[in-house]
Amino acid sequence: MYLYPVDDRKPQMHGYRLDEGPCPTVRLKALGAAISPREPTSGAEPELLNDPALDRARCFLSLRAMSWKGAKKPVKSRWHTGYSVGITVALHKRTDPAAEFEAMRGVTESIITGDEVKVEKVPNLGDSAYLLTQDSGSAELRVLEGGAVFALALDAYTTYDGDGSEPPSGDGPDVSDLSPYQSAMISDMRDLMKSLRH
């Protein structure tokens, strides 16, 4: 009788390291140009885990809120549109996350429950990449490369500054379509991945 060892090869890390939280240095250059610049003080204290099996960082960044009249330049309006960006980086150092990544490709915490999730494969990004979107103004780009899993989520929201008065019905901005920002999300994801490769 022969006992063959279980295949316990560690996943390839491709030079990715998480010595410290990446979020204070994330520029969001493409999203900043497409929507509005990042708030400089947001995401300064990310959640950070360093373990022999897994390194993980997570943070949330804010883009500057804009007054809305269908234009980028600030105008007098009581409606304001804001965008938040969630970033998660997980480096699996002992087990290959590929099977779990594929199984969870249509499920994510940042996407609002109840709305249909549209999943699109993104070519030429890592080993595998998916873009998840919902009509409620949420999108998430997820990338797998070896043992590294990256996620960049974009969520839009509106607020009404009416000094206690109710907002007028049907007068708010429509923030449901985030498709104009998909290329910016991909560009900023590439920038994030490059910054963590040593």
C-alpha positions as a Python dict, from the first residue, in 0.01 Angstrom:
ca = {
    (1, 'M'): (0, 0, 0),
    (2, 'Y'): (131, 342, -96),
    (3, 'L'): (25, 676, 50),
    (4, 'Y'): (66, 965, -190),
    (5, 'P'): (94, 1316, -42),
    (6, 'V'): (-190, 1556, -105),
    (7, 'D'): (-103, 1832, -350),
    (8, 'D'): (-35, 2126, -118),
    (9, 'R'): (141, 2359, -357),
    (10, 'K'): (104, 2717, -249),
    (11, 'P'): (-54, 2960, -496),
    (12, 'Q'): (170, 3185, -703),
    (13, 'M'): (178, 3536, -552),
    (14, 'H'): (324, 3714, -858),
    (15, 'G'): (520, 3948, -631),
    (16, 'Y'): (214, 4092, -452),
    (17, 'R'): (271, 4198, -92),
    (18, 'L'): (66, 4372, 175),
    (19, 'D'): (323, 4512, 415),
    (20, 'E'): (81, 4787, 508),
    (21, 'G'): (-263, 4905, 407),
    (22, 'P'): (-259, 5032, 46),
    (23, 'C'): (-555, 5267, 80),
    (24, 'P'): (-381, 5586, 199),
    (25, 'T'): (-177, 5587, -124),
    (26, 'V'): (-452, 5479, -367),
    (27, 'R'): (-491, 5765, -614),
    (28, 'L'): (-813, 5674, -801),
    (29, 'K'): (-675, 5884, -1082),
    (30, 'A'): (-914, 5759, -1352),
    (31, 'L'): (-1230, 5774, -1137),
    (32, 'G'): (-1120, 6114, -1010),
    (33, 'A'): (-1101, 6240, -1368),
    (34, 'A'): (-1430, 6077, -1471),
    (35, 'I'): (-1637, 6171, -1165),
    (36, 'S'): (-1462, 6388, -905),
    (37, 'P'): (-1138, 6374, -704),
    (38, 'R'): (-1096, 6159, -396),
    (39, 'E'): (-1157, 6318, -59),
    (40, 'P'): (-803, 6346, 82),
    (41, 'T'): (-890, 6228, 435),
    (42, 'S'): (-1102, 5926, 340),
    (43, 'G'): (-979, 5570, 390),
    (44, 'A'): (-686, 5670, 609),
    (45, 'E'): (-734, 5379, 852),
    (46, 'P'): (-804, 5058, 658),
    (47, 'E'): (-887, 4720, 809),
    (48, 'L'): (-564, 4520, 790),
    (49, 'L'): (-497, 4152, 861),
    (50, 'N'): (-154, 3991, 839),
    (51, 'D'): (-150, 3615, 896),
    (52, 'P'): (72, 3331, 771),
    (53, 'A'): (-223, 3204, 565),
    (54, 'L'): (-383, 3531, 451),
    (55, 'D'): (-301, 3899, 421),
    (56, 'R'): (-609, 4117, 377),
    (57, 'A'): (-680, 4489, 358),
    (58, 'R'): (-1012, 4664, 318),
    (59, 'C'): (-1110, 5030, 314),
    (60, 'F'): (-1369, 5274, 188),
    (61, 'L'): (-1285, 5597, 8),
    (62, 'S'): (-1510, 5890, -81),
    (63, 'L'): (-1516, 6103, -391),
    (64, 'R'): (-1612, 6467, -347),
    (65, 'A'): (-1987, 6518, -358),
    (66, 'M'): (-2121, 6731, -642),
    (67, 'S'): (-2424, 6952, -676),
    (68, 'W'): (-2642, 6813, -951),
    (69, 'K'): (-2786, 6971, -1258),
    (70, 'G'): (-2648, 6718, -1502),
    (71, 'A'): (-2304, 6881, -1515),
    (72, 'K'): (-1965, 6826, -1353),
    (73, 'K'): (-1924, 7187, -1245),
    (74, 'P'): (-2088, 7278, -912),
    (75, 'V'): (-2421, 7455, -955),
    (76, 'K'): (-2686, 7577, -715),
    (77, 'S'): (-2894, 7272, -634),
    (78, 'R'): (-3020, 7109, -317),
    (79, 'W'): (-2951, 6765, -463),
    (80, 'H'): (-2598, 6630, -421),
    (81, 'T'): (-2452, 6319, -577),
    (82, 'G'): (-2180, 6128, -397),
    (83, 'Y'): (-1972, 5824, -480),
    (84, 'S'): (-1795, 5585, -247),
    (85, 'V'): (-1525, 5337, -346),
    (86, 'G'): (-1459, 5017, -155),
    (87, 'I'): (-1126, 4842, -200),
    (88, 'T'): (-1044, 4490, -81),
    (89, 'V'): (-716, 4307, -133),
    (90, 'A'): (-672, 3946, -16),
    (91, 'L'): (-346, 3754, -59),
    (92, 'H'): (-405, 3381, -8),
    (93, 'K'): (-61, 3243, 77),
    (94, 'R'): (-147, 2878, 148),
    (95, 'T'): (-456, 2782, -51),
    (96, 'D'): (-554, 2860, -409),
    (97, 'P'): (-863, 3089, -412),
    (98, 'A'): (-950, 3019, -779),
    (99, 'A'): (-1240, 2779, -718),
    (100, 'E'): (-1396, 3007, -457),
    (101, 'F'): (-1349, 3311, -682),
    (102, 'E'): (-1541, 3144, -965),
    (103, 'A'): (-1814, 3017, -732),
    (104, 'M'): (-1871, 3367, -588),
    (105, 'R'): (-1855, 3558, -915),
    (106, 'G'): (-2219, 3666, -893),
    (107, 'V'): (-2229, 3728, -518),
    (108, 'T'): (-2080, 4024, -333),
    (109, 'E'): (-2142, 4212, -9),
    (110, 'S'): (-2136, 4560, -161),
    (111, 'I'): (-2414, 4489, -412),
    (112, 'I'): (-2761, 4570, -275),
    (113, 'T'): (-2971, 4261, -204),
    (114, 'G'): (-3281, 4212, -416),
    (115, 'D'): (-3167, 4372, -741),
    (116, 'E'): (-3059, 4159, -1034),
    (117, 'V'): (-2682, 4131, -1062),
    (118, 'K'): (-2536, 4148, -1413),
    (119, 'V'): (-2202, 3971, -1450),
    (120, 'E'): (-1960, 4045, -1736),
    (121, 'K'): (-1622, 3886, -1789),
    (122, 'V'): (-1340, 4140, -1826),
    (123, 'P'): (-1064, 4027, -2064),
    (124, 'N'): (-690, 4084, -2025),
    (125, 'L'): (-698, 4154, -1653),
    (126, 'G'): (-528, 3911, -1415),
    (127, 'D'): (-605, 3540, -1452),
    (128, 'S'): (-979, 3606, -1433),
    (129, 'A'): (-1189, 3920, -1384),
    (130, 'Y'): (-1559, 4001, -1357),
    (131, 'L'): (-1759, 4321, -1348),
    (132, 'L'): (-2080, 4303, -1144),
    (133, 'T'): (-2341, 4577, -1185),
    (134, 'Q'): (-2688, 4660, -1061),
    (135, 'D'): (-2942, 4918, -1173),
    (136, 'S'): (-2944, 5063, -821),
    (137, 'G'): (-2613, 5242, -879),
    (138, 'S'): (-2361, 4979, -772),
    (139, 'A'): (-2073, 4819, -957),
    (140, 'E'): (-1787, 4596, -850),
    (141, 'L'): (-1478, 4485, -1038),
    (142, 'R'): (-1322, 4163, -906),
    (143, 'V'): (-986, 4025, -1020),
    (144, 'L'): (-800, 3701, -949),
    (145, 'E'): (-430, 3663, -1017),
    (146, 'G'): (-265, 3360, -862),
    (147, 'G'): (-329, 3376, -489),
    (148, 'A'): (-428, 3744, -501),
    (149, 'V'): (-791, 3858, -511),
    (150, 'F'): (-874, 4224, -567),
    (151, 'A'): (-1209, 4404, -555),
    (152, 'L'): (-1297, 4763, -638),
    (153, 'A'): (-1659, 4860, -572),
    (154, 'L'): (-1824, 5185, -681),
    (155, 'D'): (-2152, 5297, -522),
    (156, 'A'): (-2349, 5611, -609),
    (157, 'Y'): (-2590, 5785, -376),
    (158, 'T'): (-2787, 6109, -358),
    (159, 'T'): (-2863, 6345, -71),
    (160, 'Y'): (-3104, 6636, -48),
    (161, 'D'): (-3011, 6948, 145),
    (162, 'G'): (-3353, 7096, 202),
    (163, 'D'): (-3312, 7245, 552),
    (164, 'G'): (-3570, 7002, 690),
    (165, 'S'): (-3808, 7022, 396),
    (166, 'E'): (-3910, 6716, 196),
    (167, 'P'): (-3739, 6670, -142),
    (168, 'P'): (-3960, 6726, -445),
    (169, 'S'): (-4081, 6398, -595),
    (170, 'G'): (-3928, 6295, -923),
    (171, 'D'): (-3672, 6576, -915),
    (172, 'G'): (-3365, 6387, -794),
    (173, 'P'): (-3070, 6279, -1005),
    (174, 'D'): (-3062, 5936, -1163),
    (175, 'V'): (-2743, 5760, -1053),
    (176, 'S'): (-2839, 5409, -1161),
    (177, 'D'): (-2615, 5387, -1468),
    (178, 'L'): (-2246, 5346, -1379),
    (179, 'S'): (-2146, 5209, -1719),
    (180, 'P'): (-1963, 5533, -1818),
    (181, 'Y'): (-1718, 5465, -1535),
    (182, 'Q'): (-1632, 5102, -1611),
    (183, 'S'): (-1314, 5182, -1803),
    (184, 'A'): (-1203, 5412, -1520),
    (185, 'M'): (-1260, 5132, -1269),
    (186, 'I'): (-1044, 4898, -1479),
    (187, 'S'): (-771, 5160, -1509),
    (188, 'D'): (-766, 5226, -1134),
    (189, 'M'): (-764, 4852, -1067),
    (190, 'R'): (-454, 4812, -1285),
    (191, 'D'): (-294, 5100, -1093),
    (192, 'L'): (-378, 4934, -759),
    (193, 'M'): (-239, 4597, -868),
    (194, 'K'): (82, 4755, -996),
    (195, 'S'): (134, 4941, -667),
    (196, 'L'): (124, 4614, -468),
    (197, 'R'): (365, 4421, -691),
    (198, 'H'): (722, 4422, -556),
}
